[in-house]
Amino acid sequence: MTVRAFAESRGITPTTMYWWRSRLHQKSPMAELVPVAVVDRDVGVEDRSERRAQFELIFDSALTLRIPADFDEHELRRLIRAVRC
C-alpha cells in the first residue's frame, strides 16, 4: 500500500504522513523507548474516579494520566502533545 493510500484510508492527509515519516527517520529508534510495566491492580475500596479510568499513563513519579474508556481520541492526542512540551 502506498503512503497516500494508507493515509487516505485513515482520514489523514498524505502530507502529514510524509512529515511524520521524515521526523521519525531523523530520531534514533532507541531514543524514544521508555520502560513499561503492566500490572494487575486489585482495588479493595471502590473509588469511582479509579473505576472510570481504564487506561493509566505514568510518565514519572510526578505525572500520571488516568484515561476513561470513553475518552476522546483527539483530545487525548492534544493533551499528550502539550505534556511533551
Distance bins in CASP14 RR format, pairs under 12 A and 6 or more apart:
PFRMAT RR
TARGET T0000
AUTHOR 0000-0000-0000
RMODE 2
METHOD distances of the structure
MODEL  1
1 7 0 0 0 0 1 0 0 0 0 0 0
1 8 0 0 0 0 0 1 0 0 0 0 0
1 9 1 0 0 1 0 0 0 0 0 0 0
1 10 0 0 0 0 0 1 0 0 0 0 0
1 17 0 0 0 0 0 1 0 0 0 0 0
2 8 0 0 0 0 1 0 0 0 0 0 0
2 9 0 0 0 0 0 1 0 0 0 0 0
2 14 0 0 0 0 1 0 0 0 0 0 0
2 17 0 0 0 0 1 0 0 0 0 0 0
2 18 0 0 0 0 0 1 0 0 0 0 0
3 9 0 0 0 0 0 1 0 0 0 0 0
3 10 0 0 0 0 0 1 0 0 0 0 0
3 12 0 0 0 0 1 0 0 0 0 0 0
3 13 0 0 0 0 0 1 0 0 0 0 0
3 14 1 0 0 1 0 0 0 0 0 0 0
3 15 0 0 0 0 0 1 0 0 0 0 0
3 16 0 0 0 0 0 1 0 0 0 0 0
3 17 1 0 1 0 0 0 0 0 0 0 0
3 18 1 0 0 1 0 0 0 0 0 0 0
3 19 0 0 0 0 0 1 0 0 0 0 0
3 20 0 0 0 0 0 1 0 0 0 0 0
3 21 1 0 0 1 0 0 0 0 0 0 0
3 22 0 0 0 0 0 1 0 0 0 0 0
4 10 0 0 0 0 0 1 0 0 0 0 0
4 11 0 0 0 0 0 1 0 0 0 0 0
4 12 0 0 0 0 0 1 0 0 0 0 0
4 13 0 0 0 0 1 0 0 0 0 0 0
4 14 1 0 1 0 0 0 0 0 0 0 0
4 15 0 0 0 0 1 0 0 0 0 0 0
4 16 0 0 0 0 0 1 0 0 0 0 0
4 17 1 0 0 1 0 0 0 0 0 0 0
4 18 0 0 0 0 1 0 0 0 0 0 0
5 11 0 0 0 0 0 1 0 0 0 0 0
5 12 0 0 0 0 0 1 0 0 0 0 0
5 14 0 0 0 0 1 0 0 0 0 0 0
5 17 0 0 0 0 0 1 0 0 0 0 0
6 12 0 0 0 0 1 0 0 0 0 0 0
6 13 0 0 0 0 0 1 0 0 0 0 0
6 14 0 0 0 0 1 0 0 0 0 0 0
6 16 0 0 0 0 0 1 0 0 0 0 0
6 17 1 0 0 1 0 0 0 0 0 0 0
6 18 0 0 0 0 0 1 0 0 0 0 0
6 20 0 0 0 0 0 1 0 0 0 0 0
6 21 0 0 0 0 0 1 0 0 0 0 0
7 13 1 0 0 1 0 0 0 0 0 0 0
7 14 1 0 1 0 0 0 0 0 0 0 0
7 15 0 0 0 0 1 0 0 0 0 0 0
7 16 1 0 0 1 0 0 0 0 0 0 0
7 17 1 0 1 0 0 0 0 0 0 0 0
7 18 0 0 0 0 1 0 0 0 0 0 0
7 19 0 0 0 0 0 1 0 0 0 0 0
7 20 0 0 0 0 1 0 0 0 0 0 0
7 21 0 0 0 0 0 1 0 0 0 0 0
8 14 1 0 0 1 0 0 0 0 0 0 0
8 15 0 0 0 0 0 1 0 0 0 0 0
8 16 0 0 0 0 0 1 0 0 0 0 0
8 17 0 0 0 0 1 0 0 0 0 0 0
9 17 0 0 0 0 0 1 0 0 0 0 0
10 16 0 0 0 0 0 1 0 0 0 0 0
10 17 0 0 0 0 1 0 0 0 0 0 0
11 17 0 0 0 0 0 1 0 0 0 0 0
12 18 0 0 0 0 0 1 0 0 0 0 0
12 19 0 0 0 0 0 1 0 0 0 0 0
12 20 0 0 0 0 1 0 0 0 0 0 0
12 21 0 0 0 0 0 1 0 0 0 0 0
13 19 0 0 0 0 1 0 0 0 0 0 0
13 20 0 0 0 0 0 1 0 0 0 0 0
14 20 0 0 0 0 0 1 0 0 0 0 0
14 21 0 0 0 0 0 1 0 0 0 0 0
15 21 0 0 0 0 0 1 0 0 0 0 0
15 22 0 0 0 0 0 1 0 0 0 0 0
16 22 0 0 0 0 0 1 0 0 0 0 0
16 23 0 0 0 0 0 1 0 0 0 0 0
17 23 0 0 0 0 0 1 0 0 0 0 0
17 24 0 0 0 0 0 1 0 0 0 0 0
18 24 0 0 0 0 0 1 0 0 0 0 0
18 25 0 0 0 0 0 1 0 0 0 0 0
19 25 0 0 0 0 0 1 0 0 0 0 0
19 26 0 0 0 0 0 1 0 0 0 0 0
20 26 0 0 0 0 0 1 0 0 0 0 0
20 27 0 0 0 0 0 1 0 0 0 0 0
21 27 0 0 0 0 0 1 0 0 0 0 0
23 32 0 0 0 0 0 1 0 0 0 0 0
24 31 0 0 0 0 0 1 0 0 0 0 0
24 32 0 0 0 0 1 0 0 0 0 0 0
26 32 0 0 0 0 0 1 0 0 0 0 0
27 33 0 0 0 0 0 1 0 0 0 0 0
32 84 0 0 0 0 0 1 0 0 0 0 0
34 57 0 0 0 0 0 1 0 0 0 0 0
34 58 0 0 0 0 1 0 0 0 0 0 0
34 59 0 0 0 0 1 0 0 0 0 0 0
34 60 0 0 0 0 1 0 0 0 0 0 0
35 58 0 0 0 0 0 1 0 0 0 0 0
35 59 0 0 0 0 0 1 0 0 0 0 0
35 60 0 0 0 0 0 1 0 0 0 0 0
36 56 0 0 0 0 0 1 0 0 0 0 0
36 57 0 0 0 0 1 0 0 0 0 0 0
36 58 0 0 0 0 1 0 0 0 0 0 0
36 59 0 0 0 0 0 1 0 0 0 0 0
37 56 0 0 0 0 0 1 0 0 0 0 0
37 57 0 0 0 0 0 1 0 0 0 0 0
37 58 0 0 0 0 1 0 0 0 0 0 0
38 55 0 0 0 0 0 1 0 0 0 0 0
38 56 0 0 0 0 0 1 0 0 0 0 0
38 58 0 0 0 0 0 1 0 0 0 0 0
39 56 0 0 0 0 1 0 0 0 0 0 0
39 58 0 0 0 0 0 1 0 0 0 0 0
41 47 0 0 0 0 0 1 0 0 0 0 0
41 50 0 0 0 0 1 0 0 0 0 0 0
41 51 0 0 0 0 0 1 0 0 0 0 0
41 53 0 0 0 0 0 1 0 0 0 0 0
41 56 0 0 0 0 1 0 0 0 0 0 0
41 66 0 0 0 0 0 1 0 0 0 0 0
42 50 0 0 0 0 0 1 0 0 0 0 0
43 49 0 0 0 0 0 1 0 0 0 0 0
43 50 1 0 1 0 0 0 0 0 0 0 0
43 51 1 0 0 1 0 0 0 0 0 0 0
43 52 0 0 0 0 0 1 0 0 0 0 0
43 53 0 0 0 0 0 1 0 0 0 0 0
43 56 0 0 0 0 0 1 0 0 0 0 0
44 50 0 0 0 0 1 0 0 0 0 0 0
44 51 0 0 0 0 0 1 0 0 0 0 0
45 51 0 0 0 0 0 1 0 0 0 0 0
46 52 0 0 0 0 0 1 0 0 0 0 0
47 53 0 0 0 0 1 0 0 0 0 0 0
47 66 0 0 0 0 0 1 0 0 0 0 0
48 66 0 0 0 0 0 1 0 0 0 0 0
48 68 0 0 0 0 0 1 0 0 0 0 0
49 56 0 0 0 0 0 1 0 0 0 0 0
49 66 1 0 0 1 0 0 0 0 0 0 0
49 67 0 0 0 0 0 1 0 0 0 0 0
49 68 0 0 0 0 1 0 0 0 0 0 0
50 56 0 0 0 0 1 0 0 0 0 0 0
50 64 0 0 0 0 0 1 0 0 0 0 0
50 66 1 0 0 1 0 0 0 0 0 0 0
50 68 0 0 0 0 0 1 0 0 0 0 0
51 66 0 0 0 0 0 1 0 0 0 0 0
51 68 0 0 0 0 1 0 0 0 0 0 0
51 69 0 0 0 0 0 1 0 0 0 0 0
52 66 0 0 0 0 1 0 0 0 0 0 0
52 67 0 0 0 0 1 0 0 0 0 0 0
52 68 1 0 1 0 0 0 0 0 0 0 0
52 69 1 0 0 1 0 0 0 0 0 0 0
52 70 0 0 0 0 1 0 0 0 0 0 0
52 71 0 0 0 0 0 1 0 0 0 0 0
53 64 0 0 0 0 1 0 0 0 0 0 0
53 65 0 0 0 0 1 0 0 0 0 0 0
53 66 1 1 0 0 0 0 0 0 0 0 0
53 67 1 0 0 1 0 0 0 0 0 0 0
53 68 1 0 0 1 0 0 0 0 0 0 0
53 69 0 0 0 0 1 0 0 0 0 0 0
53 70 0 0 0 0 0 1 0 0 0 0 0
53 71 0 0 0 0 1 0 0 0 0 0 0
54 65 0 0 0 0 0 1 0 0 0 0 0
54 66 0 0 0 0 1 0 0 0 0 0 0
54 67 1 0 0 1 0 0 0 0 0 0 0
54 68 1 0 0 1 0 0 0 0 0 0 0
54 69 1 1 0 0 0 0 0 0 0 0 0
54 70 0 0 0 0 1 0 0 0 0 0 0
54 71 0 0 0 0 1 0 0 0 0 0 0
54 76 0 0 0 0 0 1 0 0 0 0 0
55 64 0 0 0 0 0 1 0 0 0 0 0
55 65 1 0 0 1 0 0 0 0 0 0 0
55 66 1 0 0 1 0 0 0 0 0 0 0
55 67 1 0 1 0 0 0 0 0 0 0 0
55 68 0 0 0 0 1 0 0 0 0 0 0
55 69 1 0 0 1 0 0 0 0 0 0 0
55 70 0 0 0 0 0 1 0 0 0 0 0
55 71 1 0 0 1 0 0 0 0 0 0 0
55 73 0 0 0 0 0 1 0 0 0 0 0
55 76 0 0 0 0 1 0 0 0 0 0 0
55 80 0 0 0 0 0 1 0 0 0 0 0
56 63 0 0 0 0 0 1 0 0 0 0 0
56 64 1 0 0 1 0 0 0 0 0 0 0
56 65 1 0 0 1 0 0 0 0 0 0 0
56 66 1 0 1 0 0 0 0 0 0 0 0
56 67 1 0 0 1 0 0 0 0 0 0 0
56 68 0 0 0 0 0 1 0 0 0 0 0
56 69 0 0 0 0 0 1 0 0 0 0 0
56 71 0 0 0 0 0 1 0 0 0 0 0
57 63 0 0 0 0 1 0 0 0 0 0 0
57 64 1 0 0 1 0 0 0 0 0 0 0
57 65 1 0 1 0 0 0 0 0 0 0 0
57 66 0 0 0 0 1 0 0 0 0 0 0
57 67 1 0 0 1 0 0 0 0 0 0 0
57 71 0 0 0 0 0 1 0 0 0 0 0
57 76 0 0 0 0 1 0 0 0 0 0 0
57 79 0 0 0 0 1 0 0 0 0 0 0
57 80 0 0 0 0 1 0 0 0 0 0 0
57 83 0 0 0 0 1 0 0 0 0 0 0
57 84 0 0 0 0 0 1 0 0 0 0 0
58 64 1 0 1 0 0 0 0 0 0 0 0
58 65 0 0 0 0 1 0 0 0 0 0 0
58 66 0 0 0 0 1 0 0 0 0 0 0
58 67 0 0 0 0 0 1 0 0 0 0 0
59 65 1 0 0 1 0 0 0 0 0 0 0
59 79 0 0 0 0 0 1 0 0 0 0 0
59 80 0 0 0 0 1 0 0 0 0 0 0
59 83 1 0 0 1 0 0 0 0 0 0 0
59 84 0 0 0 0 1 0 0 0 0 0 0
60 83 0 0 0 0 0 1 0 0 0 0 0
62 83 0 0 0 0 0 1 0 0 0 0 0
63 79 0 0 0 0 0 1 0 0 0 0 0
63 80 0 0 0 0 0 1 0 0 0 0 0
63 82 0 0 0 0 0 1 0 0 0 0 0
63 83 1 0 0 1 0 0 0 0 0 0 0
63 84 0 0 0 0 0 1 0 0 0 0 0
64 83 0 0 0 0 0 1 0 0 0 0 0
65 71 0 0 0 0 1 0 0 0 0 0 0
65 75 0 0 0 0 0 1 0 0 0 0 0
65 76 0 0 0 0 1 0 0 0 0 0 0
65 79 1 0 0 1 0 0 0 0 0 0 0
65 80 0 0 0 0 1 0 0 0 0 0 0
65 82 0 0 0 0 0 1 0 0 0 0 0
65 83 1 0 0 1 0 0 0 0 0 0 0
66 76 0 0 0 0 0 1 0 0 0 0 0
66 79 0 0 0 0 0 1 0 0 0 0 0
67 73 0 0 0 0 0 1 0 0 0 0 0
67 75 0 0 0 0 1 0 0 0 0 0 0
67 76 1 0 0 1 0 0 0 0 0 0 0
67 77 0 0 0 0 0 1 0 0 0 0 0
67 79 0 0 0 0 1 0 0 0 0 0 0
67 80 0 0 0 0 0 1 0 0 0 0 0
68 75 0 0 0 0 0 1 0 0 0 0 0
68 76 0 0 0 0 0 1 0 0 0 0 0
69 76 0 0 0 0 0 1 0 0 0 0 0
70 76 0 0 0 0 0 1 0 0 0 0 0
71 77 0 0 0 0 0 1 0 0 0 0 0
71 78 0 0 0 0 0 1 0 0 0 0 0
71 79 0 0 0 0 1 0 0 0 0 0 0
71 80 0 0 0 0 0 1 0 0 0 0 0
72 78 0 0 0 0 1 0 0 0 0 0 0
72 79 0 0 0 0 1 0 0 0 0 0 0
73 79 0 0 0 0 0 1 0 0 0 0 0
73 80 0 0 0 0 0 1 0 0 0 0 0
74 80 0 0 0 0 0 1 0 0 0 0 0
74 81 0 0 0 0 0 1 0 0 0 0 0
75 81 0 0 0 0 0 1 0 0 0 0 0
75 82 0 0 0 0 0 1 0 0 0 0 0
76 82 0 0 0 0 0 1 0 0 0 0 0
76 83 0 0 0 0 0 1 0 0 0 0 0
77 83 0 0 0 0 0 1 0 0 0 0 0
77 84 0 0 0 0 0 1 0 0 0 0 0
78 84 0 0 0 0 0 1 0 0 0 0 0
78 85 0 0 0 0 0 1 0 0 0 0 0
79 85 0 0 0 0 0 1 0 0 0 0 0
END
